[in-house]
Amino acid sequence: MKRRNFIENTALCAIALSTAGYIRFDGTGYTGDCETTTDILGPFYRPDSPIRNNLTVEGDLGKRTELSGIVRHKDCVTPYKNAKIELWHCNSEGVYDNASEEYNYRGTTFTDDHGKYLFNTILPVPYGARPAHFHLMISAEGYQPLVTQLYFTGDPGLSKDASSSSPTAAKRILPVLTRKDGTKKIVYNVGMSEIVAPDPPVLDKLAGFYIGASAPKISFNLSAKNKQLRMGGAGVYDILTYVGNNTFQLAGANPYYLLFEIMPSGSINAIMTVVDKEGKKKSYVYMKQE
């Protein structure tokens, strides 16, 4: 496939790999469109979860489930060795462990030489207005960290949720297989991308009017259009570039960053960090107005 005569004689240089994506030659190498789409980080992420892939908790009556898959480079073919996979989700009653030292249903693992990862856990349940879902964060050197959510076929809440009903989430709605022993199995393969573009539902959720949390109460407006997050209005705006982990950057002589925090109540805070000419940083908190 990589021979020069193949490249020169194939007009499109595209080969179907599966229903999930294609690879193509971009003039220097092979790239693909199999990358995993993003989803909002959410209010329940806790950094530094224990390194373990068995998340089962004694006494929890949730359905035992194996989540596994392969992480691949942007070419959609080459497995990524030693990618960091963080998984977190609610328990069988729809509750997250946000404070205990046990970090229940939270864990970190790394892919093996073949790019494979595996977690043993339970199947999360719907809560509030949200369908059941897994949260994943994948960190791999050379790529932006990827935050995403996995949903499950047959969940009646899928069509009512802005994130899961988005067309970009279609490949993240997964079948739940049942083994002979009654346990469940879910397979999800991840394609990395050097630049991650947030899904439209994510941008829609972040868009709105923000006011400073302390005096002086400076405000700004964010809008979502053409898969971009924009600051300003009335035809005059700046485009914010997503740099990973719920953070956007506005470039310039003195760049600044907006880190969005989704609170358990559903409210959204934007932490603005400004870098001055001397490299010093100052941070300010803004609250989205409902």
VONUTI-901487 format. One line per field, with one value per residue (C-alpha): residue number from 1; x, y, z. Coordinates in Angstrom, 2 decimals. Example, Ala and Ser with C-alpha at 12.3 -4.5 7.8 and 13.67 -1.06 7.14 Angstrom:
VONUTI-901487
bamar 1  2
u 12.30  13.67
v -4.50  -1.06
w 7.80  7.14
This chain:
VONUTI-901487
bamar 1  2  3  4  5  6  7  8  9  10  11  12  13  14  15  16  17  18  19  20  21  22  23  24  25  26  27  28  29  30  31  32  33  34  35  36  37  38  39  40  41  42  43  44  45  46  47  48  49  50  51  52  53  54  55  56  57  58  59  60  61  62  63  64  65  66  67  68  69  70  71  72  73  74  75  76  77  78  79  80  81  82  83  84  85  86  87  88  89  90  91  92  93  94  95  96  97  98  99  100  101  102  103  104  105  106  107  108  109  110  111  112  113  114  115  116  117  118  119  120  121  122  123  124  125  126  127  128  129  130  131  132  133  134  135  136  137  138  139  140  141  142  143  144  145  146  147  148  149  150  151  152  153  154  155  156  157  158  159  160  161  162  163  164  165  166  167  168  169  170  171  172  173  174  175  176  177  178  179  180  181  182  183  184  185  186  187  188  189  190  191  192  193  194  195  196  197  198  199  200  201  202  203  204  205  206  207  208  209  210  211  212  213  214  215  216  217  218  219  220  221  222  223  224  225  226  227  228  229  230  231  232  233  234  235  236  237  238  239  240  241  242  243  244  245  246  247  248  249  250  251  252  253  254  255  256  257  258  259  260  261  262  263  264  265  266  267  268  269  270  271  272  273  274  275  276  277  278  279  280  281  282  283  284  285  286  287  288  289  290
u 0.00  2.91  4.77  5.39  3.81  0.60  0.56  1.24  -1.32  -4.20  -6.16  -7.79  -5.34  -8.18  -8.79  -11.83  -10.74  -14.17  -17.44  -15.56  -13.14  -10.74  -7.06  -5.65  -2.24  -1.71  1.56  3.85  2.08  -1.20  -3.92  -7.47  -10.93  -11.42  -10.60  -12.88  -15.21  -15.19  -17.70  -17.74  -15.48  -18.41  -18.66  -17.44  -13.88  -11.25  -7.58  -5.08  -7.42  -5.69  -3.79  -6.03  -8.33  -10.59  -13.12  -15.68  -16.89  -17.96  -21.66  -22.66  -25.44  -24.63  -24.23  -20.62  -19.17  -15.92  -14.96  -12.09  -10.67  -7.63  -6.09  -4.58  -2.53  -4.08  -3.42  -6.21  -3.92  -0.86  -1.57  -0.53  1.59  1.35  -1.53  -3.10  -6.80  -8.88  -12.39  -15.02  -18.76  -21.62  -22.56  -25.69  -27.74  -26.58  -24.19  -20.56  -17.84  -16.59  -14.77  -13.78  -10.24  -11.47  -12.17  -15.02  -15.64  -12.62  -9.41  -6.42  -4.76  -2.30  -2.43  -0.16  2.24  -0.73  -2.62  -5.15  -6.84  -9.35  -11.47  -13.64  -16.44  -20.26  -22.69  -23.62  -27.27  -29.15  -29.52  -31.50  -32.10  -28.94  -28.72  -26.26  -22.66  -18.98  -16.51  -13.09  -9.98  -7.19  -3.75  -1.08  2.13  1.91  -1.85  -4.26  -5.84  -9.19  -12.24  -15.29  -18.39  -19.75  -23.47  -25.39  -27.89  -31.48  -31.29  -34.58  -32.84  -30.51  -32.87  -33.62  -30.01  -28.22  -24.86  -25.97  -28.45  -25.81  -24.88  -21.23  -22.06  -23.42  -20.19  -20.10  -23.47  -22.37  -24.03  -23.92  -23.20  -24.18  -21.82  -22.86  -22.17  -24.49  -21.76  -21.70  -19.09  -18.56  -15.86  -14.68  -11.70  -10.14  -8.50  -6.26  -6.01  -3.35  -6.00  -9.34  -12.40  -15.14  -18.50  -21.24  -23.28  -20.22  -19.90  -23.64  -23.40  -20.53  -22.05  -23.73  -23.23  -20.57  -20.11  -17.05  -17.44  -15.82  -15.51  -15.00  -17.70  -16.40  -18.56  -18.25  -20.43  -19.61  -21.42  -21.16  -21.21  -19.66  -18.07  -16.29  -16.52  -16.49  -16.04  -17.81  -20.74  -22.31  -19.98  -16.85  -15.50  -12.42  -12.22  -11.16  -9.05  -9.63  -6.39  -7.79  -9.16  -12.04  -9.57  -9.68  -6.99  -7.11  -3.76  -2.13  0.69  -0.62  -2.48  -5.18  -6.97  -10.50  -10.87  -14.50  -15.72  -19.08  -20.38  -22.47  -25.45  -25.14  -23.86  -20.73  -17.71  -15.02  -11.59  -9.70  -5.90  -4.05  -0.33  1.43  4.56  6.76  5.15  3.26  -0.22  -3.36  -6.63  -10.22  -13.47  -16.58  -20.02  -22.38  -25.75  -28.90
v 0.00  2.35  1.72  4.86  3.48  2.85  6.43  7.88  5.75  6.00  9.19  9.47  7.33  6.26  2.73  1.77  0.26  -0.37  1.38  3.54  5.35  5.67  6.36  8.66  9.86  13.57  13.95  12.94  10.10  8.40  10.05  9.01  10.15  7.54  9.90  9.80  12.77  14.85  15.44  17.83  17.00  17.26  18.14  14.86  14.44  13.82  13.85  11.27  8.29  5.04  3.02  -0.05  -1.60  -3.49  -0.96  -3.36  -2.62  -5.40  -5.24  -3.07  -4.85  -3.25  -5.40  -6.58  -5.16  -5.32  -2.22  -2.80  -1.54  -0.37  3.11  3.93  6.74  9.22  6.81  4.62  1.59  1.85  0.92  3.46  1.91  3.29  5.71  6.78  5.91  7.38  6.02  7.29  6.80  6.62  3.61  1.47  4.18  7.01  8.53  9.56  9.18  12.75  12.77  9.41  8.08  4.90  6.70  4.27  3.62  5.69  4.27  4.79  2.23  2.23  0.54  -2.45  -3.00  -3.64  -0.52  -2.54  -1.39  -3.09  -2.19  -4.46  -2.45  -2.21  -0.74  2.80  3.80  6.93  9.76  12.98  13.82  12.09  8.68  6.14  6.85  6.22  9.11  8.64  10.79  9.57  11.17  10.25  12.12  13.94  14.40  16.67  14.97  13.55  13.79  11.84  9.97  6.58  5.81  2.55  1.43  1.09  3.77  5.72  8.89  9.12  11.18  13.61  14.52  17.19  15.41  11.85  12.92  14.86  13.24  13.33  11.00  8.25  6.22  6.52  4.82  1.26  -2.16  -3.91  -7.59  -10.32  -13.22  -16.75  -16.07  -13.03  -10.38  -7.54  -6.59  -3.26  -2.62  0.85  1.68  5.14  7.09  9.94  13.35  16.05  18.76  18.03  19.98  20.13  18.72  21.31  20.33  21.12  24.59  25.20  24.33  26.77  29.63  32.39  35.58  35.53  37.99  38.30  36.70  39.64  43.38  44.86  42.76  42.66  40.61  38.95  37.00  33.68  32.32  29.05  29.12  27.06  24.70  27.64  29.31  33.09  35.93  39.20  40.06  42.45  41.19  41.84  38.77  36.70  32.97  30.77  27.70  24.49  23.20  20.25  19.55  22.05  24.85  27.38  29.87  33.30  33.99  37.38  39.46  38.59  35.27  34.24  31.00  30.08  26.93  25.87  24.11  22.34  22.38  19.56  21.95  22.27  25.86  26.77  28.81  30.13  30.69  33.23  33.13  36.09  35.93  39.32  40.34  39.12  35.70  36.27  34.80  36.24  34.33  35.57  33.65  34.33  32.77  31.93  33.62  31.56
w 0.00  0.71  -2.51  -4.57  -7.75  -5.83  -4.63  -8.06  -9.86  -7.39  -7.90  -4.47  -2.50  -0.21  1.02  3.06  6.35  7.82  8.42  10.93  8.67  5.76  5.29  2.63  1.53  2.22  0.31  3.17  4.93  5.63  7.66  8.43  9.42  12.13  14.99  17.99  18.41  21.57  24.31  27.25  30.19  32.58  36.27  37.77  36.51  39.21  38.21  39.47  39.60  40.69  38.09  37.79  35.24  37.66  38.92  40.36  43.89  46.22  46.99  44.05  42.14  38.79  35.69  35.38  32.17  30.23  28.24  25.81  22.56  20.63  20.48  17.09  15.59  13.15  10.25  11.68  11.45  13.70  17.35  19.96  22.73  26.27  25.69  28.98  29.35  32.18  32.77  35.19  35.54  38.06  40.18  39.79  41.53  39.27  41.80  41.22  43.83  43.93  47.26  48.74  48.79  47.10  43.79  43.11  39.41  38.47  37.11  34.82  32.57  29.65  26.28  25.65  22.74  20.46  21.51  23.52  26.72  29.01  32.04  34.18  35.76  35.76  33.27  34.33  34.53  33.39  35.89  35.75  32.11  30.91  29.24  30.66  29.63  30.21  30.40  28.81  28.61  26.34  26.56  23.99  23.23  19.91  20.12  21.94  24.96  23.93  26.18  25.09  26.26  25.23  25.08  24.63  22.02  23.14  25.84  25.61  26.76  23.75  21.60  24.44  25.23  23.17  23.28  22.52  19.82  17.88  14.52  15.62  18.52  16.27  16.34  20.13  20.66  21.23  21.38  24.74  24.14  26.62  27.25  28.16  31.84  31.78  31.97  29.45  26.88  25.11  22.51  21.56  19.37  19.53  16.70  17.81  16.15  16.41  16.54  18.20  17.11  19.76  18.75  18.05  21.17  23.28  21.76  22.13  25.82  26.39  24.40  26.37  28.37  31.11  34.01  36.26  39.68  41.48  40.96  38.49  36.87  33.33  30.97  27.58  25.18  23.52  20.48  18.56  14.77  11.98  14.51  16.15  19.55  19.10  21.57  20.76  18.60  16.09  13.38  15.44  17.19  17.96  17.28  20.17  19.36  21.29  22.85  24.85  28.32  28.08  27.35  24.51  23.51  21.94  20.26  20.19  21.62  25.09  24.70  27.11  27.81  28.84  30.92  31.31  34.43  34.39  37.95  39.53  39.53  35.75  35.87  33.90  35.00  32.66  34.17  32.09  32.38  30.87  30.10  30.10  28.20  31.05  31.05  34.29  34.58  36.13  36.38  36.61  37.08  34.99  35.45  32.61  33.02  32.48
